[in-house]
Amino acid sequence: MQDSNECIKRIEEAIDNEYFKHYEYKHFSNIQEIGSGSSGKMYRAEWKNFHSYLALKSFYRFDNVIFKLKRDIGSHDNIIQFYGITTKDQLKNYLLVMEYADGGSLREYLKQNFDNLTWDNKYNLAYQLACVVSCLHDEEIVHGDLHSLNILVHRNTIKLADFGLSKRIYETFDLALVPYVDPKKFGFKPYSLNKKSDIYSIGVLMWEISSGQPPFKGISPYSLIVRISDNLRETIFPDTPENYMKIYTECWDKEPENRPTINQVITRLKGELSQNDKSNEKSKEKSPLASESVNNSSSTTSEQISFKHQMIRHFNLNHGLFLNGYNIKPSRQAIYSEDGEVNISLYEGQPSVYTLINDHSSHTNLLAFPENNNIINYRKALRQSDICINFPIAEVTYKSDLSESFSKFMDNDERLHEMYGHLFPRKILVGGKLFIDNFKLIHIDLYKVHLTWAYNSAKYDKESQFNDSSTLSLDSFPNIRTSDDKQLNTPEDLRDWMNNLYQNNMVDIISYNDLIPISQLKVNTNTFQIVDERQPGIANFKKKLSLEDWVKDSVYVNLTRWVKDFRLLYGLVVSKHFELEISKKIPIKFIDIPRVSRVASSDKSYLTIIKPSTKLESFLVSNNIFSIKDLSSFPFIKRVVKPDDLNYGCCTHFLVKCEKYEIILTSIKPSERFERAIEKALKSMNPLMSLQSAFNEYGNLFPQKIILGKSLKVNLPISSNSCDKLELEPSIVESHLDKLDISYFLTQKGGVIEKNDLSNWVQEIENNLEVIEYDEITSLYEILEEEQKRKIDIVLNKKDNYKIIMSGITDLKDLNNNNTEHYKRINIQTSLEDENYEVFGSIISKNNSKLEEFLVDFNLYDFNGFTATIKTLRTPVINISECYILWMIIGNPSKLLVFSPLNREAEVVYIKKEMSIQPDKSYYQIEINDFPLSQGYTILINAYPINMKLAKWSKNHTSFQIIESTYNNSNFNNLKLSIIDESDNEEENTANVEINIHVYILFSDNTSLKINNEEEYHVGLVGYMLTEENFDYTNVKEIESTLLINEQVNNNNGATTMSNSKNINIEDNSNEWIDLIEEAINKNQLKYYEYKKFSNFQEIGTGNFGKVYRANWENSEKKFALKSFFILNNVIMKEIVRELKIQREIDFHDNIIRCHGITKFESVARKYNTK
């Protein structure tokens, strides 16, 4: 944490740079303290007597809080806005200037307004709270300090005050706030508050909104710590809607993994709000089930009485049912009075499936009374369907006294039925109904799985296992219609309908149950002949099943269970102890439904004999992996294959396998969480270790083919030369097992199956499936997006290339300017795993200028940093204490295990040269033969104990000048290596010193060196950039020449073709280049154009070798392109000759730019100009 002076300095700089707006404190008036906490005080104040209030927030310790606040706060409607800063006095007591919330804290707001809040108001408050926390979580911010005292209300809108900044800075909490704190924080193990901790706090706050009271009021906080940890929670407040209660009780679950995510909370609250809105808009069309349940208790309010009457009238609960042969209608007159008791309870059973609906050949008509009447009517009115499925949401019952009119009715039965109907339902089911027509066999299984997933997702709020719904459409989706004849044409339509049904409670009556004949009810006997069920739109059906029974034989519906039971979404981890484990987290998601098929030989069992050749292969076979024998190609496997893994004894694996189902999982992609984990690891300073950790959690391997069945095994020290596969027929197997002396096998769970019990074991396979083979194994690395794989490849650094490990800038304010030699220890934040690295750097001013008057050398490398030795070469014009060291570490990230993400893209080539240093020689040349140097590269050199700097460069060499050496003439040994000496001294030196020179060449399209996410420095400040100015022209004759290239130029302009250029012969001797060009011109092999005849020059581009211009020839409209060259060396001349030869061979093809000749620019001084 920075000290206060440093923080004040930063604040002042921020104000000067207008990063913060500064308010004059004298313009505030009517300042009143409105609150205080552990971090500071809050005031309300008027600004310039405008009668508008702002809030002023002070801090006991300011530290870095303002910068965090400014960085974190956005413009969300539910976040208190930060306006700027003010200074209270000359002591630099800063206050934050913020939006003022007129409703005070949430606790105060509930205290004053609770009696007037409707459930719509409470839902809105909870929804706003969830939305603003979602805003934080989206930015990876954990609040960690949510409670009703720091959540404000402004004009009935939730306002989050401080993002929990005081919590994050001081790491303490008020004991009075214990009820809001994640119970995991009170455990014995260290626990960091996280997003699920915020969810716990939201649960408590939702309870407080529902009750209007602080949680656990009057209970000692010390007692609460123990009791809350022991699962004590507040009592559900009376009349709380069940769905609201379910949300907050799930939020305050003791185990974080059981709590919903913030987005799930928002979705469910939004659904409840939408439900309330829709029920008000469509009360005449749909059931008002979103309201509270109604009964006749003494606490019933006028609102509930109104709702009860609405329910009775909407569903005609006090009427009988009139069956007209094709429909069910409410009776004309009510049988019971309207002052009875309505009971609504959620339906706990399974949806019901009816087959062969409204069969016209059937003589049964359930919509007639009695059942064999009016058959012709329903045939004309009702459509036949293959399937009908009822999805009940709730059961509704009604109890009341018989109406006076019904009790006194004395007419005959025909008139009785006409007035009061045929049947009275003691229970009705409300929900949704689907009809399915043309149910083709080829699509039954696929449709069943869509239906099952849509149902589970909507009812139980389960996340779909298939997130990319666009790929799930069937080639021919069944003809599905609702009870009001709306067509559902796609899986998306089906899911939307299910969500409306279960999340928004948009329901109709789907079934009447426990029916009493009206004639018996009139007799008023206690014994009735109960009629089981009648349904709107269904005259007859063949069979009734539960949804579970209907889908149980579908392999695709079984897939839903298999995904969970066999953890098909998880990866496989190879531990360092050679154990195969299921990953802790889910690395993939399905793009499309996995392919499931029954194995052709599923009715057979086999005995397989495998003789592994290595310990590694034996490990794989033991874990049901038979298709691969090596793991070396899979990255991030913990266990490195050792020599003894390749040696194995004579143990043989005997496997009994019965394969039933094959699951193909090829349509997959990385889960969002896996991708985020990889991205987070890539941003780490220890990316290799972080990536290893991520793959350890999500898996190293993923099987794209899984075989389900049953298997047994036994490993015996029996030699076998082949891998046999025998069908498990009793006579064959028993004789074979007798020969091998095998009397038993082991199950995957360690149970023993005797040889004589194999036949019984085979018969029980179908009900006890397990994974018996993983096949088509791929690395989880391979399923990642290409960009992430590219970044991982850089980190893996398989070629052991050198890289920029990290970079930094260190101030020198503690150095004494009077000294000529300084030592500065630089500690790095992330420790290295090796001391084999190099440091390069320079002294720069605060204006980012490289200071040549100081020489810096780096030494005393260790895991935690290095030392910089700074020498003053000449009297500096700047104080050393006002300067900085800009430095970078070069090394092998695979060995150092540290690799900053800021400069990973830069390529570094390392060259080591031996060189003899001679007395009185200052300049030395190093040949670079591996690749040509180019302008824009950066050279770094370490020739310890000699300091050198770059003097000149060319395509294949660099020249360095010795700046300073710790050697003197008496230290030099005999010359061992010849070097190219660029000085004029031709005398032979015999006293030489051999040293190793380490040259690092930095290739990068980006010339910036990143220090952190905000600071960038030119890479030339650290090393020596190759430029045109320091290019070496010593050994070449300089000339800037230009090829004239333009398709519009022809022989009429006086230009000749290159047909005779085949005799041009360019030698490698650079001294002859000009002579050769002039000779070619003299022999008319190359057309020469006078430079002075060109006009209207315009530069139109720059390449690696020179510039391109556009110019007019002899004041005509004809235009040439002039291509220049910075230098003419062997490489350039060979390119010119090559182009001329191609021009000759293709004889001016219309689609190739033509070369017409050459010209030469001459300056006034008759020197060749290369610029």
N, C-alpha and C positions, 0 to 999 in steps of 0.2 A: 504494500500500500504506500502511495506516495505521501511525502510529508506535506503539511499544510501550505508551506511557502511555495512549493512546487505547484500545488493545486491552484493556489491564488494566481500564480504566474500564468498558468494555462487559461484560467478564467479570463484574466485581463487580455490575453492574446485573442481569445475567442470573441470578446467584446470588441476589440480593436478591428478584428477581421469581419465583424458583423455576423459572426456565427450565432451569437446570442444577441437578442435585442435588449438594450439596457434601459430600465425605467428609473427616472429620478425619484428617489425616496420621498423628497419633499412634496411631490405631487399627490401622495397618498394621504387620505384623511379618514377620520372616524375608524381608526384601527382598533379591532376588538379580537382578543384571543378566543378562538372557538374550539380549540382542542389541543391536546399534547400527547406524546407517546415516547417510546424509548429512543427514537431518533431525533425528535425535535418538536417544534410547536407549529400550530396552524393559526393564521389570523384571517379575518375578513376586513377588507378596506375598500373605500371608495376611491376612484381614480379621477383626479382633477375636478372634483365636485360635480361629476356628471351623473351622480346618483346611480351608477352602475357598479356592481361589486366585483372585485377580483379576490383571489385567495393568495396569501403570502405564506410560504412554508420555509421555516428555518430548520437548520440541522446543528446539533451539538458538535458533531465532527463532520466537516464538509467532505473532506477527502475527494474521492473521484466520483461522487454520486451524481453531480450535475452532468458529467459527460455520459454516464450510463443512461441517465434519464433522457437526455437529448437524443441519444442514439436509438433508444428503445421505443420512445413514444411515437405513435403514428397519428393519423387523423380519423380514427375510428369514432363513430358517434357515441359509443359507450365508454370512452376514455377521457378523463379530465385532460383538457388541452394545456400544454406548456407554452407560455407566451414569451418568457424571457427571464431576466434577473434584475435585482435591485440591490443596492448597497446601503445598509442601515447607517453606518458611521465610518469614521476613518480607520477603524480597526479591521476593516474588510470583512464585516459580518454580512455575508451574502444571504439573500432570500430568493426563493423561486417565486416567480409570478405565474399564477395558474388560473384556470377557469374556476369560478365559484359555484358550488352546488347548493341551491337554495333549500333543498329538502333535508339537508344534514346527512347523517349516516343512515344506512339501511335500517339499523336497529331503532333509531329515533323515528324514522319514517313509519315503520310498522307500528310502533307504539302509538303514534298519533292518528294513523289512518286505517288501522286494521279493520275496524268495524264497518268501514265503507268499501272495503275491497271485495270484489266478486272473484270467482274462480278464474274468470278470464283475466282479471288484473294480476292475480297471483301467477298464473301460467306465463303471462307476459314478462313479469319480473324475472322469473326463473329462466325464461328463454333468452332475455337480454344478457343475463349473467353468463349463461353458457356461451353465447356468441362472442362476448368480449374475451373470455378465457380461450376460446378457440383461436381468436386473433393472436394471442400470445403464443399458444402452442404451435401455430403455423410458422412462427418465427423462431421456434425452438427455445422459447422463453418459459421457464417454470416460475409461476408466481410465488408459491411456497408460503404465503401468508394471508390467505383469503379468510376474512371474517366480516361480520356485519358492522364493525366499527370503522373499517377502512374502505368499505364499499359505500359510495355516496349515491344520493338520489337528487336529480335536478329536473324539475318539471315532470315528475313521474317517470323519469328515465334513469336507468341504472348508469352510474358513472364509476369506473374503476380509477382509484386515486393514484397509486404509486407503484404499481407493478410489483409490490413486495420488495422495493429497493432497500428499505431499512432492514428487512429480513436478510437480504442477501449480503448486506454490508456487515452487520453486527452479529449475525448468527445467534440471536437470542430470541426468546418469545416470552410474552407476558403470560403468567400462570392463568390469568383469567381467560385466556384464549385456548386453553387445553382442549376443549370440545371440538375445535375445528382442525386440530393437528392430526395428521396421519398416524394411527396407532403404531405403525412400524417404527416411527421415530422414537418411541418409548422403550424399544427392545434393548437387549443387551448388546446386540451387534450394531456396529456403525451403519447408519442408513441415511442416504442422501435423498432429500425430498425430490420428487419427480412429477411428471404430468399426472400420474395416477394419484399422487398426493393432493393435487388440485381437485381431482374428481371427488375424492373423499370430502374435501371442504365444501364442494358444491352440494353434495348430498346433505350435509348438515345445514347449509344455508337454505336449501329447498324445504327442509323440515321447518326451519325458522319462519320462512315465508308462509308456510301452510298454517302455522300455529300463532304467529305474531309474538312469540316469546323467545328469549335467549335459551339456548340448550342447557339442560341440567342446572337450572337456576337454583342457587342455594346450596349446592353440593361442593364440598372442599375440592379444590383442584388436585391436591396430592392424592386424595382418594380416587378421583376420576381417572388419573393416569393409570392406576392399577385396574380399575373396573372397566374402563373403555378398552384397555388391552385385552381384557377377559371377555370382550364382545358385548359390553353393556351399550345399548342404544336407546334413544328417546322413544317414548310411547307414541304410536300413531295417533294423530289428532283426529277427533271425531269428524265425520263427513268428508274426510279427504278422499278424492277420487282414487279408485284402485290403481289406475295406470300411473297417476302422479306418484302414488306411494311406492309402486314397484320401481320407478326410476330412481328415487332417492335412496331406497333401501339397497338397491344394487350398487349405487355410488359409494355408500359407506360400508361396503363389504370389507371384512378384515383383511382379506387377501387381495393385493393390488391387481393380480392377474384376472380376478373375477369381476373387477369394476369395468364398466363400459368406457370407451374412448369418448372424448369430448364431442366428436362428430356424431357418435351414436346417441348421445344425450340430446344434441340439437335436433336430430332427425325425429326422435320420439316426442320431444316437446312440440316441435313444429307440427307433427301429426295430430297431436291433441288440440293445438290451436286451430288447425284446419278443420278438424272434426267439429269443433264448437261452431265455427263459422258456417260450415256446410249444413249442420243440423238446424241452424236458424233459418237458412235460406231454403232448405228443402224439407221442412217439417211436414209438409203436406204429402211429400212423395216417399220419404224414407223414415225409418224409425229414429226417434230422439234418444237413442241409448247412451249418448255421450253424457247425459245428465246423471245426477246421483240416483241411486236406488231409492225406491219409495216404499214406505210401509205405514202402518197406522200408529206408530209410537207417539207418545205424548210430546216428543220434541219436534214433530213434523211442522215445518214452516209453511207459510202461505205460498212460497215459491214451489215447495215440494207438492203441495196440494194441487196447484195448477198443473204441474208436470204429470201428476198421477192421472188427472182427468184427460190430459193430452194423450197419455199412453192408452188409456181405456178406449178413447174414441178412435185413435189412430189404428189400433189393432182390433177394434170391436170386441174387446175382451169379455164383455157381458152379453154378447149375442151368440145365437146358435149358428150352425152351418147348414146352408141349403145346397144340396147336391143335385145339379140339373142334368147330369149325364156327361158333361164335358168341362164343367167348371165347378168351383166352390165359391159360394157367395154368402155374405153375412145375412142372417135372418132379418126380416122387416122390423120385428119387435125385439127388444132386449129381454133376456131371460132373467138376468140378475140386475140388481141396482148398481149405481155408479159410485157408491161410497164404500166399496170393498177394499181389500188388501192386494196390492200388486207386488209380486216378488220376481226379481230378475237375478238370475245366477249364470255365471259363465259356463258354457258347455265344456265338459271335461273329456268327452269321448272322442272317438275317431270320426272323420267324415264317412258318409255312407255311399256305397256305389250300387246302382241298380242296373241290371242288364236287360237288353231287349225290351225297350220301353214302347208302350202303346202298340202292341202287336195286334194288327187288325184281324188276325185269324183267331185270336183269343175270345172266349165268351165271357171273360171277366171284365167288369167295368167298375173300378173302385170309386168312380165319380158319380155313380148312380146309387140310388137307394130304393130297393135292395140292389145288390151288385150285378144282377143279370138284366137290368132294365136299360133302356136307351142306348143300346150298343151302336146303333146306326149314327146317333148324334155325335159320339166321340170320334168315330172314324172320319167323319167329315171335318171335325174341328181340330183334332190333335194330330201332330206330326209324329211319325215313328222315329225312334232314335236308337242307336246301338247302346249308348251308355247315358245314364244320368248320375251326377254326383252332387250330393248335398253337403255343404260346408256350414254346419251350425256354429253360431257364435254364442248364443245365449238361450236359456230356457226361461219362458215367461209363464207364470201361473197367476190365477186370479180367484180370490175367494170372497164371496159376498152372499147376502140374502137374496132369495128369489124375489123378483119384482112383483109388485102387487097385481099387475095385469096378467102375468103368467100364472100366478097362484089362483086367480079367479077365473081363468079361461076354462070354459065348459063345453066347447064345440067338439066336433068329431076329429079323428086323427088326420084326415086329409086337410082340414082347415088348420089344425095344429101345426102341421109341417109347413103349410103355406105361410103362416105367420111367424113361427119360431124355428123353422128349419128341421133337419133330420137328426143332427148330432150336435153335442156340445163338447169342445175340447177342454179337458182339465189342464192340459199343458200344450204350449205351442213352441216350436223351435224357429228362431229367426236367424238368418244368415244369407248365404248365396247358393245358387243352383246353376249347374252347368249341364248342357246337353251336348253329346258328341255324336256326330253322324259320320257315316262312311269311315268307320274305324278300321283302317287297313292293317293287316297282320304285320306287314313289313315295318310299320312305324310304331307298333304297340309299345315296345320296350323304350324307345326314345321318348315317346310322348309321356309315358309313365314317369320317367326320370325328370323330365321338365316339370310335370305337374307336382311331383313330390318335392323338388327343390323350391318351386314357387310357393308351395304351401308352407314348408318349414321356414323359409326365409320370412314370409309375411307374418305367420303366427308367432314364431319364437324369436323373431328378429335376429336370425342367424345370417351371417355374411355368406353370400353365394360363393361357391367354390369356382365359379366361372365368371370372371369379371368382364371379359370382352364379349358382351352379349351379341354383338353384330355377327359373330361367327357361329352362333348357335341355331340359326334358323334351319328348319328341316326342309328337305327338298319338297315335301308335300305335307304341310302341317294339317292335322285333322280339322274337320269342319266343326268348330266349337261355337256354341251360342249360349247366351245367358237367358234367364227366364223372361226378360223383356226383349228377346230376339236381337240383341247386339252381338255382332260377330267378333270373335277373337282370332285374328289371322296369324299371329306370330307369338313366339315365346315372350316377347316384350309386352304384348297386349295381355297375355295371361298373367304375367307378374304384376302389371299395373292393376288388373282387376282384383287379384289377391290382396295387394296392398290396400286398395280402397276398402276391401271387405274387412280385413283384420286390423289395419291401422286406423282407418277412419270410420269403422263401424257403419258402413253404408249397407243396410240390411233390409230384407223383406221376410215375410213369413214363408218358410219352405216346407213346413210339416206341421200337421195337427196330430196330437197324440192323446192316449188315454181318453178316447171318445165315449160319451154316454148317449145312447139313443134318447131323443127328446121325450118319446112316449113313456120311457121308464122314469125319466126325471120328473115327469108330470105326476106319476104315481107316488113319487117321493119315498121310494123304498131305499134302504141302506145297501141293498145288494143289487149291483148293476151288471149287465152283460157288456163288458168293456170291448169296444172296437179298437184295434191296435193303432192304425195309422191311416191317414189320408193326406195326399199331397196335391197342391195345385199343379195342373198340367200332366198328371200321371194317372192314366186309367188302368194300366196293368204293367207288370214287369215279370221277368222270368226268375231273377235271383237277386238277393240282397247280400252284399258283402261289406265288411269294413274296408277302408282304403288300404290299411296295412295288409289284409288278406288278399286284396285284389292285386297288389303290386309285388307280393313276396316272391313270386316265381320269376320276376324280371331280373336278369343279370345286371341291367343298367341301374335299377333301383337298388340292388344289392351293392352297386358301386358306391352309393352314398355312404353306406355303412362301412364298406371296405376302405374307403378313403380315410375314415376315422380310425378303424380298428387296426389297419396295417400301415397307417401313417404315410400314405402315398404321396403327400405333399412335402415330405421331409427328405433331407439328404442323408447320406451315409458318411460317417466320420471314421477315419482310420487313426486310432490312437497310437501314441508312441510305444505302448506296450503290446502292439499288434493285436488290438481288439477292434472289432467292427461295431460301431454304435450308431443309433439313430440320432440325427442332429436335434439340438434343442429348439431351433427356430425353423420356420417355414421359408425355404428359399425360392419356391416356384409358385406359379399359379397357372391353371389350365387356360389355354386359349380356346380350346374346343373340348368336347366330351371325349374322354379316353375311349379307345376302342376295346371292347370286351368280347371275347369269344370263348366258347367251350373247346377245349383241346380235343382233337380228333380221337385220341386214344384215351379219353377220360375214364373209360370203363376198365382200363387195364392198369396194372402195377408192374414196376420193373425193378430188378436188382442191378445196380450199376457198380462196377468195380473200378476205382481210380487209383493210380500209383503216381503221386506227385514226385517231381524230380527235385524240387527245392522246398525249403521251409516256407518261402513266400507263397508258392503255389498251394501248399498244404493249408496255409492260413486262409487263402481265398476260397478253397473248396469247403473248408469247415464253416465258412460263412455264406454258403450257397451261391458263390460266384465261380462259374466254370468257364466263362468265355475269355477271360484275360489271365495272363500268367505273370504280368509285370506291372508295377505301379510307377516306374520311373518317369513316364511321360505325363503324369498327373501332378500339377503344381499344388503346393501347400499341403502335401502329405506330411504329417508330423514325423513319421518313422522314415528315416533314410535307410535305403536298402544296404545292408552290411554284407561283408563277404560270407559270414556264416549263414546268411539267409539263402545262399545258393547251394548250400550243402544240406543234404537230407538223408536220413536213414532209410530203412526198408519198410516203413509203415505204409499200409495200404488202407484206403477208405472204402468201406462197403456201405452203399446207400440203397435203401428201399424207397422208391418214389412213386407216387400216384398223382399225376398232373390232371387238374380239373379245368382251370380257367387261365386264360392268357390276357393280360392287361397291357395295352400299348399306350405309353405316355409321351408321345412325340410332340404333340401340340402344346408346348409349354413356353413360358417366358419367365424372367426373374420377377419375384414379388417386389412390390414397392419397398418393403422394409429391407429386403436383401440388397437392392440397389442403393438405398440410402446408407446401409451399413458399409458397403464397399466404397461409396463416395466419401463417407466420413473417414474411413481408413486411409484413403488416398490423400486426404488433406492432413494426415498426421505427420509429425516429424519422424516418427518411427513407422513408416508405411509397411515395411516388410512384416514386422511383428504385428501391426494392427490388422493387416490383411490376413495373416495367419490366424489371428484371434477370430476374425469375422468368419473365415471358412471353418474354423473349429466349431463355431456356433451354428452355421447354416449348412455345413457339410462339404466334404471334398468331392464326393462322387454322387451321381444320380443315375439310378437304373431306369431306362426308358422302356424296359420290358420286364414284367413281373409275372411269374408263374405261381398260381395258388394251387394248393393241394395238401398233401400230407407226406411226410418223409421220416424215415428212420435212418440211423447210422451207427456204425461201430468202426473204430480204427484198431487194426491189429498188426503186429509186427510180422506180416506174412508177405513174402516176396511175390510180386506179380509183374509180368512183363507187358501186359496189355490192359486196355480199358474195355471191359466187357459190359454189355447191356443185355440182360436176360429177362424175358417176360415172366412175371411172377405166377407161374403155374405150379401147383403144389408138388407134383412129382419131380419137375426139373429143379425147382428151388431147394427142396428138401435134400435131394441128392447132392446138389452143389454145396449147400451149407454143411452137410455132413462131411464132405471132402475137406472143407476149409476149417472144420471144427468150430463153427459159429453157432452158438446156442441161443443168443439173444441179440436184440438191438436196443438202441436208446432213442427216445423221442427228443424233440427240440428242447423240451422243458426238463429233460433228465430222467423221465420215467423209463421203466424197463418193459419191453415187449418180448416175451419168450418166443422162440422159433415156432412153437406149436400154436401160438395165438395170432399169427400173421393174418390168417383168413378172417378172423373176427375183427381185427384192426382195420382191414381193408373195407369192410362193410360199413364202418362208422365214419368214413372219411368226409362225406358230404356235409355233415353237421359240425365239423371241427376243422375248417380250413385254416391254413397258415401259409406264409411265404416260403416256398421251397426253392426258388431260384431267382436271382437278380441277373438280368441280361442287358445287352446293349448299354453297357456302362459308359457314361460320359462324365467329364469333369464339369462341375458347376461353373468353373471359369468359362467354359465354352458357351454357356447359355446367356452370358452377359452381352450387353450391347457392345458394338465394335469399339466405340470410343473408350468405354471403361476397360476393355481388354487391352487397348493400346496403352493406356496409362499404367495398367498393371505390368505390361511387358517392360515399360521403362523402369519400373521399380524392381522387377525381377533381375534385370541387367544380366542376362544369361551370358553375354560375351565379356563380362567383367570389365566393362568400359569405365573410364574415370568420369566423374560427374561433379557438378557444383553441389557439395554436400549442404552447405548453408552459407549465409552471408550476413553481414551486420555492420553497424556503424557505432563507434564508441567515442564518447567525448573525452577530451584530455584536460578538463578543467582543473584536475588535481596536480598537474605538472607545473614545475617551476621554470619560468621563462629564462632565468639566469643560467641554467644548466645547458650544456651543449650536448649532453647525452642523457637519455631518459629510458626508463624501463616501465612498461605498462602491462600488467597482468590482465588478460581478457578471459573471463569465465563464460562459457557457453551454457545456455539454459538446458539443453538436452545432451546428456553425457554420451560420448562415443564408446564403441565397443573395441576400438583398436587405436593405436597411436601412430599408425602408418598413414599419414596424410600430409598435405602441404597447405600452407597458408600464404596468400598473396594479398597485397593491399598497398595503400598509399595514404599520405597525409593530405587532407583536403580542408579547405576553409568553409566557413558557414555559408558561403555563396557557391559552394560546390565547385571550387577551382582546385586543380591538382597543384600542390606546392612542391616545386623542385628543390627548394632550399633545405628540405628535410629528407633524410634517407631513413627508411624503416625496414627492419629485418625481423623475421619471425623465428622463434626457436622455443625450446623447452616445452615441446608438445606433450600433452598427456590426455587422459580421457575427458577431462573437464575443461580444457582450454589450453591456452598458449601464452607466451610472453612476446611483446613487441619491443624491440630495441630501436630507439629513435635517435639519430645523430643529426646534428645541425651542420650542414655543409658550408653555408655562408650566412652572413647576418640576415636574419629574416625580417621582413617588413610587417609581420603579423605575430602576435603573441601566441605561443604554442598552446597555451591554456584555452584559447578561443578556437582551437582546431579540433578535428575529428580524425579517427582512423577508419577508413572504409576498407573492409576486409572480406575475403571469401575463402572457404575451405574447399580444396579439391581432393577427392579420394574415391575409393571404391565403395559405393553404398552397400554392396552385399557383405562387406567385411565390417564396415563401420556401423551398420544397422541404423544409421540416421540419414535422412534424405529429405531436405526441406522441399515442400511442394512448389515453392516460388519460382525456382529456376531449373526445373527438371527437364524442360524441353531442350536446353542447351547441350550440344554435343561437344565433348572434350577428347582430344587426341593427345596421348602422352608419348614423348620421344626422349630417350636417354642417350646422351652422347658423351664419349670420353674426349677430353681436350687437354692439350699441353699448353700451360700458361707460361709465357716467356717474360723475363724482366724487360721493362721499358716498352712493352707492347700494350696498346690500349684497345685496339680493334681486332675482333675475331669473327670469322665467318663459319656458320654451321650449315652444312648441306641438308636440304629436305628433299629426299628422293621418293618418298612413299606416295606423295600426292602434290599437286601444284597449289601453291599459296594463292590467295585471292584477296582483293581489296575488301575490307569489312571484317576480316578475321581479327581475332585478338590474341596476342602472344603474351604468355606468362613465362618467366624464367627464374629458376632457382639454381645458382651456381655456388652455393655456400662453400667456403667462407668468403667468396668474392661477390660483390654486388655489380650487376650489369644492367644496362638498359638497351633497348632496341635503337639501333642507329639507322639501318637501311634494310630493305627486303626486296626480293624479286620472286619470280615464280617458283624457284627451287632452292633458295637459300635465304638466310637471315644473317644480318651483321649486328654484332653487339659491341657496346663500348663498356669497358670497365670503369665504374664510378669510384669504387673504394675497395681495398683489399686488406685483410689482416696479415698477409704475407709480406716479407721483405726479401731482398735478393738472396740472402743467405739460406733461405728455406727451399729454394728451388732445386729439384733433382734433374737428372738427365732427361732429355727430350725422348718421349716414347711414341708420340703420335704426331705426324705432320699435320699442320693446319695451314689454312690460307691466311696469310698475314697481309692486311690491307694497308699497313704503314709503308712509308718509303724506305725504311731501314732494311737493307738487303743482307745485313751481316747475320751469320749463323750464331744462334744462341745455344749454348750447351747446358746452361743451368735452368731447367724447366721443372714445372710442377704439373702432375697429371691430376685433373679433377673430373668429377662427373657433373655434367650439366643436364638439368631436368627442364625440358621445354614442354609446356602445355599450350595447345592451340585450341582456341574456343571458337566453334562454329555456331553461329546463331543468326537467324533472320531478325531477331529482336536485339537491338543494341542496348537494351535497358537491363540493369541488374536490380532485381527486386529485393528490398530489405524487409518489408512487411507489406501488408495489403494496401498500404497507402503511399509508401515511399519507394521511388525508383531513382536509380543513378545510372549515368552512362557507364557502360562497361569499360570504356577507355580510361576511367579514373583509377581502375585497379590494375590494368595491364597496359599493353601497348597495342593500339589499333593499327592495322595495316591500311595506309591511306595512299593517295596519289602523291602527297607531299613527301612521304618518307620512302617512296619507291626508288630503287637503285638503278640509275641509268649509266653507271660507270663503264660497263663492258659492252654497251651497245651504242650505235649511232642513232640519235633521236631523230624521228621524222613523224609527222602526222600526215597520213595519206588517206585518201578517200576513194572508194569505189563508187562509180556513178551507176545507179541502178534505177531504171524507169522504163516501163513497157512502151511509153509513147515515143521515145527517142528512136529514130531509124537512120538509115544511111543518108537520107536527105539532109540530116543535120550535120553531116560531116563525120559521123562516128563510124568506125569500122567494126566489124564483128571480131570475135575471138577465134576465128577458125584457124589461125596460124599460131595460137598460143601454146601448142603442144611442145614447142622447143624450149619453153621457159624452164630453167633448171635452177632451183633455189638450194643452195648448200646451207649446212648448219653454221658455217662461219659467219657470224653476225657482221663482221667488217665488210663483207662483200654484198650486203643486202641492197644498199643504194646503187652500187655499180650494176648489179643484176637487173634492177628495175629500169635503170637508164638504158642499159643495153637492149632490153626488150622493147622499150619505146623507140630506140633508134632503128631497130630491125622491123618496125611496124608490127611487131607481135602484140603490142599493147598500145591502144589509142591514148594519146595524151591530150587533155583539155586544159587550156589556159585558165588559171583561177580567176584572173581579172575580168573574164567575160561572163562570170556568174553574178547575179544580182538578186535582191529581195530575199536574203537568207532568213530562214526561220527554223529554229530548233524544234524538232517534232518527236524526239525520243532519245533515251540513253540506255545503252546496254552494258554488258560486262567489259567489252573491249573499247568502247568509245561512244560517240554521239552520232545521231542521224539528223541531217538538215534537209530542208526543201529549198530549192533555188531555181530562178529563171535563167535560161541560157540566151546570151546576147540580146537581152531586152525583148525576147519573143515570149509568146504565151506558153511555150513548151517548158515543162518543169522536169527537173532531175531530182533524184534523191541522192544526197551525198553522205556516205557512210565513213566516219572517221575512226582512227585507231589511236589510243593513248600512246602505245609503243609498238614497235615492230621487232618482234623477237622470233625465235624458231617456231613457236606455237602459232603465232599470228600469220607468219609468212606461209606456213604449211596450209593454213586455212584458206589463204588467198589463192594459192596454187590449186588447192582442191576445188575451190569454187570455179576457177577458170577452166579446169579440166572438165568439170561437169557441164559447164556452159557449152564447151566445144562438142562434147559427146551427144548432147540432146538437141543441139542445133536450134536454139531459140524456140523452145516449146511455148505455146500460147499461155499455158497456165503456170509458168515459172518466171519469176522476176529476172529480167535480163541485166547482165553486166556489160557496160559499154566501154569502160576505160578507166583512166586514173587522172588525178590532178594533184597538185602539191601547193599547200599554203606556205608562203614565205613571209616572214616578218620583215620589218624595216632593217633589222640587224642581220638579215640573211641567216637567222638561226631557225631550226625546226621547232615549232611550237606544239606542245603536247596537251594543251588545255582547251 
